[in-house]
Amino acid sequence: MLWLGVVGGLVVAVGLGLAAKRFAFGRRAVRVNGRITKVRTTTSRSPGEPDRSTGKYYFRTLEGRDVSRPVNFGIGRPFGKGDEVPVFYDPADPTRAYLDVHGYRGWHGAIACLGIGLVLLTISWTVAIAG
C-alpha cells in the first residue's frame, strides 16, 4: 500500500499549493459589489439529477474599469438577474475574480485536496503499521 501513501502525499502537496495560491490572492484581492447580469438554468435530462445554472456577473473596479465574468453556479439557481453579489478581484488583473457568496473565498479546492490526501495518508499508514 505504499502507492496509496505516495498518492496521498501528492494530493496533500497539491492542496498546500492551492492553499498558498489562494492565500496570496486573498492578501491582494479587493472586494467590491457586483451584479448578476445573466442566469441560465439547464434542466436535467435524468430523473433525480438536479438542474444546473450558469450565468454572468458584472462589477466595477475601484479604478472605474467595467468587468464582466462568466460563473458556474452549480446545482440549483441561487441568484436571479439583477441580484447584488460580493466580488473579490485581483487589482493587477481584474479578470481574475470570483464571487464570495458563501464566505469561503475560493478555498474549496485546497480544503478538498488536503482532506482527501490526509485520508489516503492515514489509510496507508494504518495498513503499513498493521501489516
C-alpha positions in Angstrom: 0.0 0.0 0.0 3.0 2.3 -0.4 1.4 3.6 -3.6 -1.6 4.9 -1.6 0.8 6.9 0.7 2.6 8.4 -2.4 -0.8 9.4 -4.0 -1.9 10.8 -0.6 1.3 12.8 -0.3 0.9 14.2 -3.8 -2.7 15.2 -3.2 -1.7 16.9 0.1 1.1 18.7 -1.8 -1.4 19.9 -4.4 -3.7 21.1 -1.6 -0.9 23.0 0.0 0.0 24.6 -3.3 -3.7 25.7 -3.8 -3.9 27.0 -0.3 -0.7 29.1 -0.8 -2.0 30.4 -4.1 -5.4 31.3 -2.5 -3.8 32.9 0.5 -1.6 35.1 -1.8 -4.7 36.1 -3.8 -6.6 36.9 -0.6 -3.9 39.3 0.5 -4.0 41.4 -2.7 -7.7 40.9 -3.6 -10.1 43.8 -3.4 -13.8 43.4 -2.5 -16.5 45.2 -4.4 -20.2 44.7 -5.0 -21.2 43.2 -8.4 -24.5 42.4 -10.1 -25.7 39.2 -11.7 -26.4 40.1 -15.4 -27.4 36.7 -16.8 -28.7 33.4 -15.4 -29.2 30.2 -17.5 -30.6 27.1 -15.9 -30.1 23.8 -17.7 -32.8 21.3 -16.8 -31.5 17.8 -16.1 -32.5 15.0 -18.6 -32.1 12.3 -16.0 -34.7 11.8 -13.3 -33.4 12.7 -9.8 -30.5 14.7 -11.2 -30.6 18.4 -10.1 -30.7 21.3 -12.5 -27.5 23.3 -13.1 -27.1 27.0 -13.5 -24.6 29.2 -15.2 -24.5 32.9 -15.9 -22.5 36.2 -15.9 -21.8 38.9 -13.3 -20.6 42.4 -13.7 -18.5 44.6 -11.4 -16.7 47.9 -11.5 -13.1 48.0 -10.2 -12.0 50.7 -7.8 -10.3 52.4 -10.8 -13.6 52.5 -12.7 -13.0 49.6 -15.1 -16.1 47.6 -16.0 -15.6 43.8 -15.9 -18.0 41.0 -16.9 -17.2 37.4 -16.0 -18.9 34.1 -16.5 -19.8 32.0 -13.5 -20.9 28.4 -12.9 -23.4 28.4 -10.1 -23.6 24.7 -10.0 -26.7 23.0 -8.7 -29.9 24.9 -8.5 -30.5 28.6 -9.2 -29.0 30.6 -6.3 -29.4 34.0 -7.9 -31.6 35.9 -10.2 -30.8 38.5 -12.8 -30.1 41.8 -11.0 -29.1 40.3 -7.7 -26.2 42.1 -5.9 -23.2 39.8 -5.0 -19.8 40.3 -3.3 -16.9 40.0 -5.7 -13.2 39.7 -5.0 -10.8 40.6 -7.8 -7.0 41.0 -8.3 -6.2 44.7 -8.9 -3.3 43.6 -11.2 -5.7 41.5 -13.4 -9.4 42.2 -12.7 -10.4 39.3 -14.9 -9.1 37.1 -12.0 -12.2 37.5 -9.9 -14.8 35.3 -8.2 -18.0 35.6 -6.2 -17.7 35.4 -2.5 -21.2 34.2 -1.8 -20.5 31.5 0.9 -17.6 33.2 2.7 -15.1 30.5 1.6 -13.2 32.9 -0.6 -12.4 30.1 -3.0 -10.8 27.7 -0.6 -12.9 24.7 -1.8 -10.2 23.0 -3.9 -7.5 23.4 -1.3 -9.7 22.0 1.5 -10.8 19.1 -0.6 -7.3 18.1 -1.7 -5.9 18.4 1.9 -8.8 16.3 3.3 -8.6 13.6 0.7 -4.8 13.5 0.8 -4.8 13.2 4.6 -7.4 10.4 4.5 -5.2 8.5 1.9 -2.1 9.0 4.0 -3.9 7.8 7.2 -5.1 4.6 5.4 -1.7 4.0 4.0 0.0 4.5 7.4 -2.6 2.3 9.2 -2.1 -0.5 6.7 1.7 -0.2 7.0 1.6 -0.4 10.8 -0.9 -3.3 10.9 0.9 -5.3 8.2 
